[in-house]
Amino acid sequence: MSNRDVVVKRIVSSINQLNRWIDIVFPELRQVFKDIKGKGAIATLRLFPSPIEMATMQPHEVITGWKS
């Protein structure tokens, strides 16, 4: 039971850190994705970690990145 508590606390802490950094660096992401922990949001963050990178791309380039 003790190990489970530690794991749950770490998961919650990681999710809170992710939410905090999303709010600081990429707040627009919440307007696009309802759940930040979803596959689409995570894939977007891996491919385009900052709004500046995404702003310089054309929509078809973003879609191509999502498909890969």
mmCIF file as Biopython writes it, N, C-alpha, C and O atoms, coordinates in Angstrom:
data_model
#
loop_
_atom_site.group_PDB
_atom_site.id
_atom_site.type_symbol
_atom_site.label_atom_id
_atom_site.label_alt_id
_atom_site.label_comp_id
_atom_site.label_asym_id
_atom_site.label_entity_id
_atom_site.label_seq_id
_atom_site.pdbx_PDB_ins_code
_atom_site.Cartn_x
_atom_site.Cartn_y
_atom_site.Cartn_z
_atom_site.occupancy
_atom_site.B_iso_or_equiv
_atom_site.auth_seq_id
_atom_site.auth_asym_id
_atom_site.pdbx_PDB_model_num
ATOM 1   N N  . MET A ? 1  ? 0.825  -1.185 0.000   1.0 0.0 1  A 1 
ATOM 2   C CA . MET A ? 1  ? 0.000  0.000  0.000   1.0 0.0 1  A 1 
ATOM 3   C C  . MET A ? 1  ? 0.873  1.255  0.000   1.0 0.0 1  A 1 
ATOM 4   O O  . MET A ? 1  ? 0.531  2.248  -0.641  1.0 0.0 1  A 1 
ATOM 5   N N  . SER A ? 2  ? 1.961  1.214  0.691   1.0 0.0 2  A 1 
ATOM 6   C CA . SER A ? 2  ? 2.853  2.359  0.756   1.0 0.0 2  A 1 
ATOM 7   C C  . SER A ? 2  ? 3.435  2.682  -0.617  1.0 0.0 2  A 1 
ATOM 8   O O  . SER A ? 2  ? 3.535  3.853  -0.982  1.0 0.0 2  A 1 
ATOM 9   N N  . ASN A ? 3  ? 3.819  1.666  -1.378  1.0 0.0 3  A 1 
ATOM 10  C CA . ASN A ? 3  ? 4.373  1.882  -2.713  1.0 0.0 3  A 1 
ATOM 11  C C  . ASN A ? 3  ? 3.341  2.522  -3.634  1.0 0.0 3  A 1 
ATOM 12  O O  . ASN A ? 3  ? 3.671  3.406  -4.424  1.0 0.0 3  A 1 
ATOM 13  N N  . ARG A ? 4  ? 2.113  2.081  -3.532  1.0 0.0 4  A 1 
ATOM 14  C CA . ARG A ? 4  ? 1.044  2.644  -4.359  1.0 0.0 4  A 1 
ATOM 15  C C  . ARG A ? 4  ? 0.857  4.118  -4.039  1.0 0.0 4  A 1 
ATOM 16  O O  . ARG A ? 4  ? 0.700  4.929  -4.952  1.0 0.0 4  A 1 
ATOM 17  N N  . ASP A ? 5  ? 0.870  4.474  -2.785  1.0 0.0 5  A 1 
ATOM 18  C CA . ASP A ? 5  ? 0.713  5.876  -2.385  1.0 0.0 5  A 1 
ATOM 19  C C  . ASP A ? 5  ? 1.823  6.741  -2.969  1.0 0.0 5  A 1 
ATOM 20  O O  . ASP A ? 5  ? 1.569  7.852  -3.435  1.0 0.0 5  A 1 
ATOM 21  N N  . VAL A ? 6  ? 3.037  6.240  -2.945  1.0 0.0 6  A 1 
ATOM 22  C CA . VAL A ? 6  ? 4.172  6.981  -3.495  1.0 0.0 6  A 1 
ATOM 23  C C  . VAL A ? 6  ? 3.987  7.175  -5.001  1.0 0.0 6  A 1 
ATOM 24  O O  . VAL A ? 6  ? 4.211  8.269  -5.519  1.0 0.0 6  A 1 
ATOM 25  N N  . VAL A ? 7  ? 3.583  6.124  -5.696  1.0 0.0 7  A 1 
ATOM 26  C CA . VAL A ? 7  ? 3.396  6.204  -7.144  1.0 0.0 7  A 1 
ATOM 27  C C  . VAL A ? 7  ? 2.275  7.186  -7.485  1.0 0.0 7  A 1 
ATOM 28  O O  . VAL A ? 7  ? 2.420  7.993  -8.403  1.0 0.0 7  A 1 
ATOM 29  N N  . VAL A ? 8  ? 1.172  7.124  -6.763  1.0 0.0 8  A 1 
ATOM 30  C CA . VAL A ? 8  ? 0.053  8.028  -7.020  1.0 0.0 8  A 1 
ATOM 31  C C  . VAL A ? 8  ? 0.475  9.473  -6.773  1.0 0.0 8  A 1 
ATOM 32  O O  . VAL A ? 8  ? 0.117  10.355 -7.553  1.0 0.0 8  A 1 
ATOM 33  N N  . LYS A ? 9  ? 1.221  9.730  -5.718  1.0 0.0 9  A 1 
ATOM 34  C CA . LYS A ? 9  ? 1.686  11.092 -5.437  1.0 0.0 9  A 1 
ATOM 35  C C  . LYS A ? 9  ? 2.604  11.592 -6.545  1.0 0.0 9  A 1 
ATOM 36  O O  . LYS A ? 9  ? 2.529  12.761 -6.923  1.0 0.0 9  A 1 
ATOM 37  N N  . ARG A ? 10 ? 3.464  10.731 -7.068  1.0 0.0 10 A 1 
ATOM 38  C CA . ARG A ? 10 ? 4.366  11.131 -8.152  1.0 0.0 10 A 1 
ATOM 39  C C  . ARG A ? 10 ? 3.589  11.426 -9.432  1.0 0.0 10 A 1 
ATOM 40  O O  . ARG A ? 10 ? 3.897  12.384 -10.141 1.0 0.0 10 A 1 
ATOM 41  N N  . ILE A ? 11 ? 2.591  10.610 -9.725  1.0 0.0 11 A 1 
ATOM 42  C CA . ILE A ? 11 ? 1.773  10.830 -10.921 1.0 0.0 11 A 1 
ATOM 43  C C  . ILE A ? 11 ? 1.025  12.157 -10.819 1.0 0.0 11 A 1 
ATOM 44  O O  . ILE A ? 11 ? 1.010  12.943 -11.766 1.0 0.0 11 A 1 
ATOM 45  N N  . VAL A ? 12 ? 0.409  12.402 -9.671  1.0 0.0 12 A 1 
ATOM 46  C CA . VAL A ? 12 ? -0.321 13.652 -9.470  1.0 0.0 12 A 1 
ATOM 47  C C  . VAL A ? 12 ? 0.630  14.843 -9.556  1.0 0.0 12 A 1 
ATOM 48  O O  . VAL A ? 12 ? 0.287  15.870 -10.143 1.0 0.0 12 A 1 
ATOM 49  N N  . SER A ? 13 ? 1.800  14.714 -8.986  1.0 0.0 13 A 1 
ATOM 50  C CA . SER A ? 13 ? 2.793  15.777 -9.047  1.0 0.0 13 A 1 
ATOM 51  C C  . SER A ? 13 ? 3.220  16.045 -10.490 1.0 0.0 13 A 1 
ATOM 52  O O  . SER A ? 13 ? 3.349  17.200 -10.896 1.0 0.0 13 A 1 
ATOM 53  N N  . SER A ? 14 ? 3.437  14.992 -11.254 1.0 0.0 14 A 1 
ATOM 54  C CA . SER A ? 14 ? 3.830  15.148 -12.655 1.0 0.0 14 A 1 
ATOM 55  C C  . SER A ? 14 ? 2.736  15.825 -13.472 1.0 0.0 14 A 1 
ATOM 56  O O  . SER A ? 14 ? 3.023  16.692 -14.298 1.0 0.0 14 A 1 
ATOM 57  N N  . ILE A ? 15 ? 1.505  15.439 -13.250 1.0 0.0 15 A 1 
ATOM 58  C CA . ILE A ? 15 ? 0.378  16.044 -13.960 1.0 0.0 15 A 1 
ATOM 59  C C  . ILE A ? 15 ? 0.255  17.521 -13.599 1.0 0.0 15 A 1 
ATOM 60  O O  . ILE A ? 15 ? -0.006 18.350 -14.470 1.0 0.0 15 A 1 
ATOM 61  N N  . ASN A ? 16 ? 0.439  17.853 -12.332 1.0 0.0 16 A 1 
ATOM 62  C CA . ASN A ? 16 ? 0.382  19.249 -11.905 1.0 0.0 16 A 1 
ATOM 63  C C  . ASN A ? 16 ? 1.507  20.069 -12.534 1.0 0.0 16 A 1 
ATOM 64  O O  . ASN A ? 16 ? 1.294  21.215 -12.929 1.0 0.0 16 A 1 
ATOM 65  N N  . GLN A ? 17 ? 2.705  19.483 -12.627 1.0 0.0 17 A 1 
ATOM 66  C CA . GLN A ? 17 ? 3.820  20.176 -13.267 1.0 0.0 17 A 1 
ATOM 67  C C  . GLN A ? 17 ? 3.540  20.396 -14.750 1.0 0.0 17 A 1 
ATOM 68  O O  . GLN A ? 17 ? 3.822  21.468 -15.285 1.0 0.0 17 A 1 
ATOM 69  N N  . LEU A ? 18 ? 2.988  19.389 -15.409 1.0 0.0 18 A 1 
ATOM 70  C CA . LEU A ? 18 ? 2.634  19.517 -16.822 1.0 0.0 18 A 1 
ATOM 71  C C  . LEU A ? 18 ? 1.619  20.635 -17.008 1.0 0.0 18 A 1 
ATOM 72  O O  . LEU A ? 18 ? 1.776  21.472 -17.897 1.0 0.0 18 A 1 
ATOM 73  N N  . ASN A ? 19 ? 0.587  20.658 -16.185 1.0 0.0 19 A 1 
ATOM 74  C CA . ASN A ? 19 ? -0.430 21.705 -16.286 1.0 0.0 19 A 1 
ATOM 75  C C  . ASN A ? 19 ? 0.171  23.088 -16.061 1.0 0.0 19 A 1 
ATOM 76  O O  . ASN A ? 19 ? -0.178 24.042 -16.756 1.0 0.0 19 A 1 
ATOM 77  N N  . ARG A ? 20 ? 1.063  23.194 -15.102 1.0 0.0 20 A 1 
ATOM 78  C CA . ARG A ? 20 ? 1.694  24.482 -14.808 1.0 0.0 20 A 1 
ATOM 79  C C  . ARG A ? 20 ? 2.510  24.971 -15.996 1.0 0.0 20 A 1 
ATOM 80  O O  . ARG A ? 20 ? 2.398  26.131 -16.392 1.0 0.0 20 A 1 
ATOM 81  N N  . TRP A ? 21 ? 3.333  24.092 -16.569 1.0 0.0 21 A 1 
ATOM 82  C CA . TRP A ? 21 ? 4.170  24.508 -17.688 1.0 0.0 21 A 1 
ATOM 83  C C  . TRP A ? 21 ? 3.349  24.799 -18.935 1.0 0.0 21 A 1 
ATOM 84  O O  . TRP A ? 21 ? 3.698  25.689 -19.711 1.0 0.0 21 A 1 
ATOM 85  N N  . ILE A ? 22 ? 2.270  24.065 -19.136 1.0 0.0 22 A 1 
ATOM 86  C CA . ILE A ? 22 ? 1.380  24.349 -20.265 1.0 0.0 22 A 1 
ATOM 87  C C  . ILE A ? 22 ? 0.796  25.746 -20.107 1.0 0.0 22 A 1 
ATOM 88  O O  . ILE A ? 22 ? 0.746  26.509 -21.071 1.0 0.0 22 A 1 
ATOM 89  N N  . ASP A ? 23 ? 0.353  26.086 -18.901 1.0 0.0 23 A 1 
ATOM 90  C CA . ASP A ? 23 ? -0.221 27.407 -18.655 1.0 0.0 23 A 1 
ATOM 91  C C  . ASP A ? 23 ? 0.803  28.522 -18.861 1.0 0.0 23 A 1 
ATOM 92  O O  . ASP A ? 23 ? 0.447  29.619 -19.291 1.0 0.0 23 A 1 
ATOM 93  N N  . ILE A ? 24 ? 2.053  28.253 -18.561 1.0 0.0 24 A 1 
ATOM 94  C CA . ILE A ? 24 ? 3.097  29.275 -18.706 1.0 0.0 24 A 1 
ATOM 95  C C  . ILE A ? 24 ? 3.566  29.398 -20.157 1.0 0.0 24 A 1 
ATOM 96  O O  . ILE A ? 24 ? 3.642  30.504 -20.691 1.0 0.0 24 A 1 
ATOM 97  N N  . VAL A ? 25 ? 3.880  28.276 -20.791 1.0 0.0 25 A 1 
ATOM 98  C CA . VAL A ? 25 ? 4.542  28.296 -22.094 1.0 0.0 25 A 1 
ATOM 99  C C  . VAL A ? 25 ? 3.563  28.287 -23.272 1.0 0.0 25 A 1 
ATOM 100 O O  . VAL A ? 25 ? 3.787  28.976 -24.267 1.0 0.0 25 A 1 
ATOM 101 N N  . PHE A ? 26 ? 2.491  27.518 -23.167 1.0 0.0 26 A 1 
ATOM 102 C CA . PHE A ? 26 ? 1.633  27.262 -24.318 1.0 0.0 26 A 1 
ATOM 103 C C  . PHE A ? 26 ? 0.160  27.317 -23.887 1.0 0.0 26 A 1 
ATOM 104 O O  . PHE A ? 26 ? -0.550 26.321 -24.021 1.0 0.0 26 A 1 
ATOM 105 N N  . PRO A ? 27 ? -0.315 28.471 -23.368 1.0 0.0 27 A 1 
ATOM 106 C CA . PRO A ? 27 ? -1.684 28.528 -22.827 1.0 0.0 27 A 1 
ATOM 107 C C  . PRO A ? 27 ? -2.768 28.303 -23.878 1.0 0.0 27 A 1 
ATOM 108 O O  . PRO A ? 27 ? -3.881 27.908 -23.531 1.0 0.0 27 A 1 
ATOM 109 N N  . GLU A ? 28 ? -2.469 28.547 -25.156 1.0 0.0 28 A 1 
ATOM 110 C CA . GLU A ? 28 ? -3.456 28.350 -26.212 1.0 0.0 28 A 1 
ATOM 111 C C  . GLU A ? 28 ? -3.823 26.886 -26.398 1.0 0.0 28 A 1 
ATOM 112 O O  . GLU A ? 28 ? -4.877 26.573 -26.952 1.0 0.0 28 A 1 
ATOM 113 N N  . LEU A ? 29 ? -2.971 26.002 -25.944 1.0 0.0 29 A 1 
ATOM 114 C CA . LEU A ? 29 ? -3.205 24.568 -26.127 1.0 0.0 29 A 1 
ATOM 115 C C  . LEU A ? 29 ? -4.497 24.119 -25.451 1.0 0.0 29 A 1 
ATOM 116 O O  . LEU A ? 29 ? -5.153 23.196 -25.933 1.0 0.0 29 A 1 
ATOM 117 N N  . ARG A ? 30 ? -4.867 24.744 -24.363 1.0 0.0 30 A 1 
ATOM 118 C CA . ARG A ? 30 ? -6.103 24.388 -23.655 1.0 0.0 30 A 1 
ATOM 119 C C  . ARG A ? 30 ? -7.347 24.755 -24.457 1.0 0.0 30 A 1 
ATOM 120 O O  . ARG A ? 30 ? -8.411 24.173 -24.247 1.0 0.0 30 A 1 
ATOM 121 N N  . GLN A ? 31 ? -7.224 25.707 -25.368 1.0 0.0 31 A 1 
ATOM 122 C CA . GLN A ? 31 ? -8.355 26.065 -26.215 1.0 0.0 31 A 1 
ATOM 123 C C  . GLN A ? 31 ? -8.577 25.027 -27.313 1.0 0.0 31 A 1 
ATOM 124 O O  . GLN A ? 31 ? -9.688 24.888 -27.825 1.0 0.0 31 A 1 
ATOM 125 N N  . VAL A ? 32 ? -7.532 24.310 -27.668 1.0 0.0 32 A 1 
ATOM 126 C CA . VAL A ? 32 ? -7.615 23.318 -28.737 1.0 0.0 32 A 1 
ATOM 127 C C  . VAL A ? 32 ? -7.943 21.936 -28.185 1.0 0.0 32 A 1 
ATOM 128 O O  . VAL A ? 32 ? -8.774 21.222 -28.746 1.0 0.0 32 A 1 
ATOM 129 N N  . PHE A ? 33 ? -7.297 21.560 -27.096 1.0 0.0 33 A 1 
ATOM 130 C CA . PHE A ? 33 ? -7.469 20.226 -26.530 1.0 0.0 33 A 1 
ATOM 131 C C  . PHE A ? 33 ? -8.147 20.322 -25.174 1.0 0.0 33 A 1 
ATOM 132 O O  . PHE A ? 33 ? -7.726 21.085 -24.304 1.0 0.0 33 A 1 
ATOM 133 N N  . LYS A ? 34 ? -9.194 19.543 -25.008 1.0 0.0 34 A 1 
ATOM 134 C CA . LYS A ? 34 ? -9.928 19.529 -23.741 1.0 0.0 34 A 1 
ATOM 135 C C  . LYS A ? 34 ? -9.097 18.877 -22.643 1.0 0.0 34 A 1 
ATOM 136 O O  . LYS A ? 34 ? -9.032 19.370 -21.517 1.0 0.0 34 A 1 
ATOM 137 N N  . ASP A ? 35 ? -8.461 17.757 -22.991 1.0 0.0 35 A 1 
ATOM 138 C CA . ASP A ? 35 ? -7.663 17.009 -22.021 1.0 0.0 35 A 1 
ATOM 139 C C  . ASP A ? 35 ? -6.189 17.099 -22.414 1.0 0.0 35 A 1 
ATOM 140 O O  . ASP A ? 35 ? -5.790 16.589 -23.461 1.0 0.0 35 A 1 
ATOM 141 N N  . ILE A ? 36 ? -5.394 17.739 -21.585 1.0 0.0 36 A 1 
ATOM 142 C CA . ILE A ? 36 ? -3.961 17.911 -21.868 1.0 0.0 36 A 1 
ATOM 143 C C  . ILE A ? 36 ? -3.222 16.582 -21.809 1.0 0.0 36 A 1 
ATOM 144 O O  . ILE A ? 36 ? -2.152 16.450 -22.403 1.0 0.0 36 A 1 
ATOM 145 N N  . LYS A ? 37 ? -3.771 15.593 -21.102 1.0 0.0 37 A 1 
ATOM 146 C CA . LYS A ? 37 ? -3.108 14.294 -20.980 1.0 0.0 37 A 1 
ATOM 147 C C  . LYS A ? 37 ? -3.469 13.353 -22.120 1.0 0.0 37 A 1 
ATOM 148 O O  . LYS A ? 37 ? -2.996 12.217 -22.152 1.0 0.0 37 A 1 
ATOM 149 N N  . GLY A ? 38 ? -4.300 13.805 -23.058 1.0 0.0 38 A 1 
ATOM 150 C CA . GLY A ? 38 ? -4.726 12.966 -24.173 1.0 0.0 38 A 1 
ATOM 151 C C  . GLY A ? 38 ? -3.624 12.751 -25.196 1.0 0.0 38 A 1 
ATOM 152 O O  . GLY A ? 38 ? -2.611 13.452 -25.202 1.0 0.0 38 A 1 
ATOM 153 N N  . LYS A ? 39 ? -3.842 11.768 -26.062 1.0 0.0 39 A 1 
ATOM 154 C CA . LYS A ? 39 ? -2.828 11.422 -27.064 1.0 0.0 39 A 1 
ATOM 155 C C  . LYS A ? 39 ? -2.534 12.573 -28.006 1.0 0.0 39 A 1 
ATOM 156 O O  . LYS A ? 39 ? -1.375 12.826 -28.332 1.0 0.0 39 A 1 
ATOM 157 N N  . GLY A ? 40 ? -3.563 13.269 -28.444 1.0 0.0 40 A 1 
ATOM 158 C CA . GLY A ? 40 ? -3.373 14.371 -29.382 1.0 0.0 40 A 1 
ATOM 159 C C  . GLY A ? 40 ? -2.572 15.514 -28.785 1.0 0.0 40 A 1 
ATOM 160 O O  . GLY A ? 40 ? -1.686 16.066 -29.436 1.0 0.0 40 A 1 
ATOM 161 N N  . ALA A ? 41 ? -2.882 15.865 -27.554 1.0 0.0 41 A 1 
ATOM 162 C CA . ALA A ? 41 ? -2.168 16.960 -26.893 1.0 0.0 41 A 1 
ATOM 163 C C  . ALA A ? 41 ? -0.709 16.591 -26.645 1.0 0.0 41 A 1 
ATOM 164 O O  . ALA A ? 41 ? 0.185  17.409 -26.858 1.0 0.0 41 A 1 
ATOM 165 N N  . ILE A ? 42 ? -0.471 15.375 -26.201 1.0 0.0 42 A 1 
ATOM 166 C CA . ILE A ? 42 ? 0.905  14.930 -25.949 1.0 0.0 42 A 1 
ATOM 167 C C  . ILE A ? 42 ? 1.704  14.874 -27.250 1.0 0.0 42 A 1 
ATOM 168 O O  . ILE A ? 42 ? 2.867  15.276 -27.289 1.0 0.0 42 A 1 
ATOM 169 N N  . ALA A ? 43 ? 1.074  14.372 -28.317 1.0 0.0 43 A 1 
ATOM 170 C CA . ALA A ? 43 ? 1.756  14.321 -29.612 1.0 0.0 43 A 1 
ATOM 171 C C  . ALA A ? 43 ? 2.084  15.730 -30.102 1.0 0.0 43 A 1 
ATOM 172 O O  . ALA A ? 43 ? 3.160  15.964 -30.651 1.0 0.0 43 A 1 
ATOM 173 N N  . THR A ? 44 ? 1.163  16.659 -29.906 1.0 0.0 44 A 1 
ATOM 174 C CA . THR A ? 44 ? 1.400  18.039 -30.313 1.0 0.0 44 A 1 
ATOM 175 C C  . THR A ? 44 ? 2.561  18.642 -29.538 1.0 0.0 44 A 1 
ATOM 176 O O  . THR A ? 44 ? 3.407  19.324 -30.118 1.0 0.0 44 A 1 
ATOM 177 N N  . LEU A ? 45 ? 2.610  18.399 -28.244 1.0 0.0 45 A 1 
ATOM 178 C CA . LEU A ? 45 ? 3.700  18.937 -27.433 1.0 0.0 45 A 1 
ATOM 179 C C  . LEU A ? 45 ? 5.047  18.325 -27.817 1.0 0.0 45 A 1 
ATOM 180 O O  . LEU A ? 45 ? 6.073  19.004 -27.764 1.0 0.0 45 A 1 
ATOM 181 N N  . ARG A ? 46 ? 5.050  17.061 -28.197 1.0 0.0 46 A 1 
ATOM 182 C CA . ARG A ? 46 ? 6.313  16.436 -28.614 1.0 0.0 46 A 1 
ATOM 183 C C  . ARG A ? 46 ? 6.790  17.003 -29.944 1.0 0.0 46 A 1 
ATOM 184 O O  . ARG A ? 46 ? 7.982  17.255 -30.121 1.0 0.0 46 A 1 
ATOM 185 N N  . LEU A ? 47 ? 5.866  17.205 -30.880 1.0 0.0 47 A 1 
ATOM 186 C CA . LEU A ? 47 ? 6.242  17.686 -32.203 1.0 0.0 47 A 1 
ATOM 187 C C  . LEU A ? 47 ? 6.505  19.189 -32.237 1.0 0.0 47 A 1 
ATOM 188 O O  . LEU A ? 47 ? 7.419  19.652 -32.919 1.0 0.0 47 A 1 
ATOM 189 N N  . PHE A ? 48 ? 5.701  19.940 -31.500 1.0 0.0 48 A 1 
ATOM 190 C CA . PHE A ? 48 ? 5.781  21.400 -31.514 1.0 0.0 48 A 1 
ATOM 191 C C  . PHE A ? 48 ? 5.811  21.900 -30.074 1.0 0.0 48 A 1 
ATOM 192 O O  . PHE A ? 48 ? 4.773  22.301 -29.548 1.0 0.0 48 A 1 
ATOM 193 N N  . PRO A ? 49 ? 6.963  21.888 -29.429 1.0 0.0 49 A 1 
ATOM 194 C CA . PRO A ? 49 ? 7.029  22.208 -28.006 1.0 0.0 49 A 1 
ATOM 195 C C  . PRO A ? 49 ? 6.777  23.671 -27.650 1.0 0.0 49 A 1 
ATOM 196 O O  . PRO A ? 49 ? 6.597  23.993 -26.475 1.0 0.0 49 A 1 
ATOM 197 N N  . SER A ? 50 ? 6.760  24.560 -28.638 1.0 0.0 50 A 1 
ATOM 198 C CA . SER A ? 50 ? 6.489  25.964 -28.314 1.0 0.0 50 A 1 
ATOM 199 C C  . SER A ? 50 ? 5.526  26.550 -29.343 1.0 0.0 50 A 1 
ATOM 200 O O  . SER A ? 50 ? 5.473  26.080 -30.480 1.0 0.0 50 A 1 
ATOM 201 N N  . PRO A ? 51 ? 4.772  27.561 -28.957 1.0 0.0 51 A 1 
ATOM 202 C CA . PRO A ? 51 ? 3.838  28.184 -29.894 1.0 0.0 51 A 1 
ATOM 203 C C  . PRO A ? 51 ? 4.545  28.862 -31.068 1.0 0.0 51 A 1 
ATOM 204 O O  . PRO A ? 51 ? 3.965  28.997 -32.145 1.0 0.0 51 A 1 
ATOM 205 N N  . ILE A ? 52 ? 5.781  29.283 -30.867 1.0 0.0 52 A 1 
ATOM 206 C CA . ILE A ? 52 ? 6.526  29.948 -31.941 1.0 0.0 52 A 1 
ATOM 207 C C  . ILE A ? 52 ? 6.766  28.983 -33.101 1.0 0.0 52 A 1 
ATOM 208 O O  . ILE A ? 52 ? 6.632  29.356 -34.266 1.0 0.0 52 A 1 
ATOM 209 N N  . GLU A ? 53 ? 7.122  27.741 -32.771 1.0 0.0 53 A 1 
ATOM 210 C CA . GLU A ? 53 ? 7.345  26.741 -33.813 1.0 0.0 53 A 1 
ATOM 211 C C  . GLU A ? 53 ? 6.065  26.464 -34.587 1.0 0.0 53 A 1 
ATOM 212 O O  . GLU A ? 53 ? 6.093  26.311 -35.809 1.0 0.0 53 A 1 
ATOM 213 N N  . MET A ? 54 ? 4.964  26.399 -33.889 1.0 0.0 54 A 1 
ATOM 214 C CA . MET A ? 54 ? 3.699  26.089 -34.533 1.0 0.0 54 A 1 
ATOM 215 C C  . MET A ? 54 ? 3.202  27.277 -35.363 1.0 0.0 54 A 1 
ATOM 216 O O  . MET A ? 54 ? 2.565  27.081 -36.398 1.0 0.0 54 A 1 
ATOM 217 N N  . ALA A ? 55 ? 3.479  28.483 -34.929 1.0 0.0 55 A 1 
ATOM 218 C CA . ALA A ? 55 ? 3.019  29.673 -35.650 1.0 0.0 55 A 1 
ATOM 219 C C  . ALA A ? 55 ? 3.698  29.826 -37.000 1.0 0.0 55 A 1 
ATOM 220 O O  . ALA A ? 55 ? 3.126  30.400 -37.927 1.0 0.0 55 A 1 
ATOM 221 N N  . THR A ? 56 ? 4.919  29.313 -37.112 1.0 0.0 56 A 1 
ATOM 222 C CA . THR A ? 56 ? 5.650  29.452 -38.374 1.0 0.0 56 A 1 
ATOM 223 C C  . THR A ? 56 ? 5.272  28.388 -39.395 1.0 0.0 56 A 1 
ATOM 224 O O  . THR A ? 56 ? 5.735  28.439 -40.534 1.0 0.0 56 A 1 
ATOM 225 N N  . MET A ? 57 ? 4.454  27.439 -39.015 1.0 0.0 57 A 1 
ATOM 226 C CA . MET A ? 57 ? 4.102  26.329 -39.897 1.0 0.0 57 A 1 
ATOM 227 C C  . MET A ? 57 ? 2.751  26.566 -40.566 1.0 0.0 57 A 1 
ATOM 228 O O  . MET A ? 57 ? 1.893  27.283 -40.051 1.0 0.0 57 A 1 
ATOM 229 N N  . GLN A ? 58 ? 2.594  25.947 -41.719 1.0 0.0 58 A 1 
ATOM 230 C CA . GLN A ? 58 ? 1.319  25.962 -42.422 1.0 0.0 58 A 1 
ATOM 231 C C  . GLN A ? 58 ? 0.430  24.861 -41.842 1.0 0.0 58 A 1 
ATOM 232 O O  . GLN A ? 58 ? 0.943  23.888 -41.289 1.0 0.0 58 A 1 
ATOM 233 N N  . PRO A ? 59 ? -0.887 24.998 -41.958 1.0 0.0 59 A 1 
ATOM 234 C CA . PRO A ? 59 ? -1.788 23.966 -41.398 1.0 0.0 59 A 1 
ATOM 235 C C  . PRO A ? 59 ? -1.518 22.557 -41.933 1.0 0.0 59 A 1 
ATOM 236 O O  . PRO A ? 59 ? -1.598 21.585 -41.181 1.0 0.0 59 A 1 
ATOM 237 N N  . HIS A ? 60 ? -1.201 22.440 -43.219 1.0 0.0 60 A 1 
ATOM 238 C CA . HIS A ? 60 ? -0.953 21.095 -43.759 1.0 0.0 60 A 1 
ATOM 239 C C  . HIS A ? 60 ? 0.326  20.489 -43.175 1.0 0.0 60 A 1 
ATOM 240 O O  . HIS A ? 60 ? 0.429  19.266 -43.072 1.0 0.0 60 A 1 
ATOM 241 N N  . GLU A ? 61 ? 1.297  21.318 -42.793 1.0 0.0 61 A 1 
ATOM 242 C CA . GLU A ? 61 ? 2.514  20.801 -42.153 1.0 0.0 61 A 1 
ATOM 243 C C  . GLU A ? 61 ? 2.218  20.267 -40.753 1.0 0.0 61 A 1 
ATOM 244 O O  . GLU A ? 61 ? 2.787  19.259 -40.335 1.0 0.0 61 A 1 
ATOM 245 N N  . VAL A ? 62 ? 1.333  20.939 -40.039 1.0 0.0 62 A 1 
ATOM 246 C CA . VAL A ? 62 ? 0.935  20.468 -38.713 1.0 0.0 62 A 1 
ATOM 247 C C  . VAL A ? 62 ? 0.204  19.140 -38.830 1.0 0.0 62 A 1 
ATOM 248 O O  . VAL A ? 62 ? 0.463  18.214 -38.062 1.0 0.0 62 A 1 
ATOM 249 N N  . ILE A ? 63 ? -0.695 19.048 -39.777 1.0 0.0 63 A 1 
ATOM 250 C CA . ILE A ? 63 ? -1.449 17.799 -39.976 1.0 0.0 63 A 1 
ATOM 251 C C  . ILE A ? 63 ? -0.516 16.671 -40.362 1.0 0.0 63 A 1 
ATOM 252 O O  . ILE A ? 63 ? -0.685 15.546 -39.892 1.0 0.0 63 A 1 
ATOM 253 N N  . THR A ? 64 ? 0.465  16.947 -41.208 1.0 0.0 64 A 1 
ATOM 254 C CA . THR A ? 64 ? 1.452  15.932 -41.594 1.0 0.0 64 A 1 
ATOM 255 C C  . THR A ? 64 ? 2.248  15.474 -40.377 1.0 0.0 64 A 1 
ATOM 256 O O  . THR A ? 64 ? 2.541  14.286 -40.244 1.0 0.0 64 A 1 
ATOM 257 N N  . GLY A ? 65 ? 2.598  16.394 -39.495 1.0 0.0 65 A 1 
ATOM 258 C CA . GLY A ? 65 ? 3.295  16.025 -38.268 1.0 0.0 65 A 1 
ATOM 259 C C  . GLY A ? 65 ? 2.443  15.140 -37.375 1.0 0.0 65 A 1 
ATOM 260 O O  . GLY A ? 65 ? 2.950  14.187 -36.783 1.0 0.0 65 A 1 
ATOM 261 N N  . TRP A ? 66 ? 1.147  15.443 -37.270 1.0 0.0 66 A 1 
ATOM 262 C CA . TRP A ? 66 ? 0.254  14.618 -36.451 1.0 0.0 66 A 1 
ATOM 263 C C  . TRP A ? 66 ? 0.115  13.215 -37.018 1.0 0.0 66 A 1 
ATOM 264 O O  . TRP A ? 66 ? 0.000  12.249 -36.263 1.0 0.0 66 A 1 
ATOM 265 N N  . LYS A ? 67 ? 0.125  13.093 -38.328 1.0 0.0 67 A 1 
ATOM 266 C CA . LYS A ? 67 ? -0.051 11.775 -38.954 1.0 0.0 67 A 1 
ATOM 267 C C  . LYS A ? 67 ? 1.164  10.875 -38.771 1.0 0.0 67 A 1 
ATOM 268 O O  . LYS A ? 67 ? 1.044  9.651  -38.814 1.0 0.0 67 A 1 
ATOM 269 N N  . SER A ? 68 ? 2.342  11.480 -38.565 1.0 0.0 68 A 1 
ATOM 270 C CA . SER A ? 68 ? 3.561  10.663 -38.453 1.0 0.0 68 A 1 
ATOM 271 C C  . SER A ? 68 ? 3.674  9.958  -37.134 1.0 0.0 68 A 1 
ATOM 272 O O  . SER A ? 68 ? 4.645  9.238  -36.900 1.0 0.0 68 A 1 
#
